[in-house]
């Protein structure tokens, strides 16, 4: 299902022809020399073979045109949001490279499988980069040259940027999974800082269920992602709550019987021994083990 791109993929300059005869035009929002597909860039696609959830649709729309921190509870479709953004950047920039980073190899494999299932990106253009794949820098350099969509750990991306085998000028989108880790000197931070320092024009999308334990931590993640938008939803939000499984807690009060009484007395006796020791060291001021 297509929608007008709304000028988010604005272009300037004269057209050129791609290898398939498609008309390509310069983009005002990408690196110099990175060309837009003149037809595809007018619209963006959203899957029509699955129910549309309002919050996912809104988050996709934001992430397409702004560096965005996507905060959504686990199990509510962050991967779909990333996959849709990746699909559209794949369409918009025929010569562009897209990278999805996740903190562990199993998670990289899981997310690559999910994205393959959720998009129509040709599988021949998708690859997982690992230290073991090909073993050498030359092996990964060949992959960077031949493929367009890459799944790897942040360490791989950082190393390949440092070694010069990642074509930075062709990067159009980087998705950072578990982006709450993008703090301090962690690998996602180093890679993104390098891209920013070299003034590379790359769309950044961060995904997290828990972006930080404090306002300061969240602000650091936002700063490191270069995010201008934060799309936050909790299980309490109206457009999300209908997809959440609610827990029902029933409290049953029971009277102690002859079987429970010895157990309760044993627990109290144990707590009293601990409490008495705390009293001796003046770590507590009262003895009330029975009420703990």
C-alpha positions in Angstrom: 0.0 0.0 0.0 1.5 3.3 -1.0 1.3 6.8 0.4 2.7 10.1 -0.9 6.2 10.7 0.5 5.2 14.2 1.3 8.4 15.8 0.1 10.5 13.9 2.6 12.6 12.7 -0.2 13.2 16.0 -1.8 15.6 16.2 -4.8 17.6 18.9 -6.5 19.6 18.8 -9.8 19.3 17.0 -13.1 18.2 13.3 -13.6 20.4 10.3 -14.6 19.6 6.8 -15.6 20.2 3.7 -13.5 21.4 0.3 -14.7 17.8 -0.8 -15.3 16.9 2.4 -17.2 15.2 3.9 -14.1 15.3 7.7 -13.8 17.6 8.8 -10.8 17.8 12.3 -9.3 20.1 13.8 -6.7 18.7 14.0 -3.2 19.0 17.0 -0.9 18.9 14.8 2.2 21.5 12.2 1.3 25.2 12.2 0.7 26.5 13.9 -2.5 26.3 11.5 -5.4 23.6 9.3 -3.7 20.7 9.3 -6.2 17.0 8.8 -5.6 14.6 6.7 -7.7 12.5 9.5 -9.3 9.3 7.4 -9.3 9.7 5.4 -6.1 10.7 8.4 -4.0 7.3 9.9 -4.6 5.6 7.4 -2.4 6.3 5.1 0.6 4.9 1.6 1.1 3.3 -0.1 4.0 2.4 -3.8 4.1 -1.2 -4.5 3.2 -1.1 -8.3 4.0 -1.3 -7.6 7.8 -3.6 -5.5 10.0 -2.5 -1.9 10.3 -1.9 -0.8 13.9 -2.1 2.9 14.3 0.9 3.3 16.5 3.1 1.3 14.1 2.0 3.3 11.2 2.7 6.6 13.0 6.1 5.4 14.1 7.0 4.3 10.5 6.0 7.7 9.2 8.1 9.5 11.7 11.2 7.3 11.2 11.1 7.6 7.4 11.7 11.4 7.5 13.4 12.0 10.9 16.1 10.4 13.1 13.8 8.7 15.5 14.0 6.8 18.8 11.2 4.2 18.8 10.2 3.1 22.3 7.7 0.3 22.4 7.2 -2.6 24.9 8.6 -6.0 23.8 6.3 -8.0 21.5 4.5 -5.0 20.0 6.2 -4.9 16.6 9.4 -2.8 16.7 10.9 -5.1 14.1 8.1 -4.5 11.7 8.6 -0.7 12.0 12.3 -1.1 11.2 11.6 -3.5 8.3 9.1 -1.1 6.6 11.5 1.8 6.9 14.3 -0.4 5.5 12.1 -1.4 2.6 11.3 2.1 1.6 14.9 3.3 1.8 15.8 0.3 -0.3 13.3 1.5 -2.9 14.2 5.1 -2.7 18.0 4.8 -3.1 18.9 2.1 -5.6 22.6 2.6 -4.9 22.2 3.0 -1.1 23.4 0.7 1.7 21.3 -0.1 4.8 22.6 -1.5 8.1 20.7 -3.1 11.0 22.9 -3.6 14.1 21.9 -5.7 17.1 24.1 -6.4 20.2 24.5 -10.2 19.9 24.9 -12.6 17.0 21.8 -14.7 17.9 19.8 -11.4 17.9 21.3 -10.4 14.6 20.2 -13.7 13.1 16.7 -13.4 14.6 16.2 -9.9 13.3 17.5 -10.7 9.8 15.1 -13.7 9.5 12.2 -11.5 10.7 13.0 -8.7 8.3 13.2 -11.1 5.4 9.8 -12.4 6.2 8.2 -8.9 6.5 9.6 -7.3 3.4 10.0 -8.0 -0.3 13.6 -7.0 -0.4 15.4 -9.6 -2.6 17.2 -12.1 -0.4 20.3 -11.9 -2.7 20.8 -8.3 -1.5 20.7 -9.2 2.2 23.6 -10.6 4.2 24.8 -11.1 7.8 28.3 -9.8 8.4 30.2 -11.7 11.1 33.8 -12.1 12.1 33.6 -15.7 10.9 32.0 -15.0 7.5 34.9 -15.1 5.1 37.2 -14.6 8.1 39.2 -11.8 6.6 38.6 -8.1 6.0 38.7 -8.9 2.3 35.8 -11.3 2.7 33.6 -8.6 4.3 34.9 -5.9 1.8 33.5 -8.1 -1.0 30.1 -8.3 0.8 30.0 -4.6 1.3 30.6 -4.0 -2.4 28.1 -6.6 -3.6 25.1 -6.4 -1.2 22.8 -3.7 -0.1 21.2 -4.7 3.2 23.5 -5.7 6.1 22.8 -7.3 9.5 25.7 -7.3 12.0 26.8 -6.4 15.5 27.8 -2.8 16.3 31.4 -4.0 16.7 31.5 -5.2 13.1 30.1 -1.9 11.8 32.6 0.1 13.9 35.6 -2.1 12.8 34.7 -1.9 9.1 34.2 1.8 9.2 37.6 2.2 10.8 39.2 -0.1 8.2 37.6 1.8 5.4 35.8 -1.2 3.9 32.3 0.1 4.8 31.3 2.5 2.1 30.2 5.3 4.4 29.2 7.6 1.6 26.6 5.1 0.4 25.0 4.5 3.8 21.4 5.8 3.7 19.9 4.1 6.8 21.3 2.6 10.1 18.9 0.9 12.4 20.2 0.4 16.0 18.4 -2.4 17.9 18.5 -2.3 21.7 19.6 1.3 21.4 19.6 1.9 25.1 23.1 0.4 24.9 24.1 3.4 22.8 25.9 5.1 25.8 29.4 5.8 26.9 32.0 4.3 24.5 29.9 1.4 23.4 30.3 0.3 19.7 27.1 1.9 18.4 28.2 5.2 19.8 31.6 5.1 18.2 30.2 4.1 14.8 27.6 6.8 14.8 30.0 9.5 16.1 32.4 8.7 13.2 29.6 9.1 10.7 28.5 12.3 12.3 32.1 13.7 12.5 32.5 13.0 8.8 29.2 14.8 8.0 27.7 11.6 6.5 23.9 12.1 5.9 22.4 8.9 7.2 18.9 8.3 8.6 19.2 6.8 12.1 16.4 4.8 13.7 16.8 3.4 17.3 14.7 0.7 18.8 14.2 -0.1 22.5 11.7 -1.3 25.0 13.5 0.5 27.8 15.5 3.5 26.5 17.0 4.3 29.9 16.8 4.2 33.7 16.8 7.9 34.1 16.1 11.1 32.2 19.9 11.6 31.9 20.4 8.2 30.4 17.5 8.7 27.9 18.9 12.1 26.9 22.3 10.5 26.2 20.7 7.9 23.9 18.8 10.6 22.1 22.0 12.6 21.7 24.1 9.7 20.4 21.4 8.7 17.9 21.1 12.3 16.8 17.3 11.8 17.2 15.0 14.7 16.5 11.9 12.6 17.3 10.9 10.3 20.1 8.0 7.9 19.4 7.1 6.5 22.8 4.2 4.1 23.6 3.4 2.1 26.7 0.9 -0.6 27.4 -1.4 2.1 28.8 -1.6 4.1 25.6 -5.0 3.8 23.9 -3.7 2.7 20.5 -1.5 0.1 22.1 -3.5 -1.3 25.0 -5.9 -3.3 22.7 -3.0 -5.4 21.6 -1.7 -6.2 25.1 -2.5 -9.2 27.2 -3.7 -8.1 30.6 -2.9 -10.0 33.7 -5.8 -10.6 36.1 -4.8 -11.1 39.7 -7.2 -12.7 42.0 -6.4 -12.4 45.7 -7.6 -15.4 47.8 -7.4 -15.1 51.5 -7.1 -18.4 53.4 -7.2 -19.1 57.1 -4.2 -20.9 58.5 -4.9 -24.5 59.2 -3.0 -27.1 61.3 -0.7 -27.8 58.3 0.3 -24.1 57.7 0.8 -23.2 61.4 4.1 -25.1 61.9 5.5 -23.6 58.6 4.6 -20.1 59.7 6.2 -20.6 63.1 9.4 -21.9 61.5 9.6 -18.9 59.2 9.1 -16.5 62.2 11.8 -18.3 64.2 14.2 -18.0 61.3 13.5 -14.3 60.9 13.8 -13.7 64.6 17.3 -15.1 64.6 18.3 -12.8 61.8 16.5 -9.8 63.4 18.2 -10.5 66.8 21.6 -10.3 65.1 20.7 -7.0 63.4 19.6 -5.7 66.8 22.9 -6.5 68.4 24.8 -4.6 65.7 22.2 -1.8 66.0 21.3 -2.1 62.3 17.6 -2.2 63.3 15.8 -0.5 66.2 12.9 -2.9 66.9 12.2 -6.6 67.1 9.1 -7.5 65.1 9.9 -10.6 63.2 6.3 -11.7 63.4 5.2 -8.7 61.3 7.8 -8.9 58.5 
